[in-house]
């Protein structure tokens, strides 16, 4: 699996996820873990903005040049390894576009639940296969051609619609789904404007991703 990620450009691992930061909101001084942290740019931004006071990362690739800036940074495969973090350690665990790369996403989440503080939250993002760009590619162009990034990323092993995402997140009795939002709520674009003027009627066809917040009961 690592070999398939080695073929990707560095930009794939190093963007700041402003949409995830927007979804988290304005909380302060949190202990945050990100699974699939890449080069850690999102975590560093969260700390610089005061949202996080402690940051830890976990990634399958050893590509972070700034590990010394983190409280902890672990290299490994979350599916194959024992959870290396302490019980009740984190206020937030971020899984931003990670679960679609896993063969057993339910098991991965269950593995991480013990490391969440009581009242702490998972912040998850997953791509939406039901969006109009994917439908155009499949039904009009007649192709399911894999690409280096995006919905048809060649490293994706699972695909989700909004209903599937909610069903997956509803499997955990210990967690409460607090909110589910389209990425359209966190970007400025023609699609987000269209979504607003149509009162979200076409939301599931316009959304490239969905965000979910789940809190430990």
Secondary structure in CASP SS format (residue, H / E / C, confidence):
PFRMAT SS
TARGET T0000
AUTHOR 0000-0000-0000
METHOD secondary structure of the structure
MODEL  1
X C 1.00
X H 1.00
X H 1.00
X H 1.00
X H 1.00
X H 1.00
X C 1.00
X C 1.00
X C 1.00
X C 1.00
X H 1.00
X H 1.00
X H 1.00
X H 1.00
X C 1.00
X C 1.00
X C 1.00
X H 1.00
X H 1.00
X H 1.00
X H 1.00
X H 1.00
X H 1.00
X H 1.00
X C 1.00
X C 1.00
X C 1.00
X C 1.00
X C 1.00
X E 1.00
X E 1.00
X E 1.00
X E 1.00
X E 1.00
X E 1.00
X C 1.00
X C 1.00
X C 1.00
X C 1.00
X C 1.00
X H 1.00
X H 1.00
X H 1.00
X H 1.00
X H 1.00
X H 1.00
X H 1.00
X H 1.00
X C 1.00
X C 1.00
X C 1.00
X E 1.00
X E 1.00
X E 1.00
X E 1.00
X E 1.00
X E 1.00
X E 1.00
X E 1.00
X C 1.00
X C 1.00
X C 1.00
X C 1.00
X C 1.00
X C 1.00
X C 1.00
X H 1.00
X H 1.00
X H 1.00
X C 1.00
X C 1.00
X E 1.00
X E 1.00
X E 1.00
X E 1.00
X C 1.00
X C 1.00
X C 1.00
X C 1.00
X C 1.00
X C 1.00
X C 1.00
X C 1.00
X C 1.00
X C 1.00
X C 1.00
X C 1.00
X C 1.00
X C 1.00
X E 1.00
X E 1.00
X E 1.00
X E 1.00
X E 1.00
X E 1.00
X E 1.00
X C 1.00
X C 1.00
X H 1.00
X H 1.00
X H 1.00
X C 1.00
X C 1.00
X C 1.00
X H 1.00
X H 1.00
X H 1.00
X H 1.00
X H 1.00
X H 1.00
X H 1.00
X H 1.00
X H 1.00
X C 1.00
X C 1.00
X E 1.00
X E 1.00
X E 1.00
X E 1.00
X E 1.00
X E 1.00
X E 1.00
X E 1.00
X E 1.00
X E 1.00
X E 1.00
X E 1.00
X C 1.00
X C 1.00
X C 1.00
X C 1.00
X H 1.00
X H 1.00
X H 1.00
X H 1.00
X H 1.00
X H 1.00
X H 1.00
X H 1.00
X H 1.00
X C 1.00
X C 1.00
X C 1.00
X C 1.00
X C 1.00
X C 1.00
X E 1.00
X C 1.00
X C 1.00
X C 1.00
X C 1.00
X C 1.00
X E 1.00
X C 1.00
X C 1.00
X C 1.00
X C 1.00
X C 1.00
X C 1.00
X C 1.00
X C 1.00
X H 1.00
X H 1.00
X H 1.00
X H 1.00
X H 1.00
X H 1.00
X H 1.00
X H 1.00
X C 1.00
X C 1.00
X C 1.00
X C 1.00
X C 1.00
X E 1.00
X E 1.00
X E 1.00
X E 1.00
X E 1.00
X E 1.00
X E 1.00
X E 1.00
X H 1.00
X H 1.00
X H 1.00
X H 1.00
X C 1.00
X C 1.00
X C 1.00
X H 1.00
X H 1.00
X H 1.00
X H 1.00
X H 1.00
X H 1.00
X H 1.00
X H 1.00
X C 1.00
X C 1.00
X C 1.00
X C 1.00
X C 1.00
X H 1.00
X H 1.00
X H 1.00
X H 1.00
X C 1.00
X C 1.00
X E 1.00
X E 1.00
X E 1.00
X E 1.00
X E 1.00
X E 1.00
X E 1.00
X E 1.00
X C 1.00
END
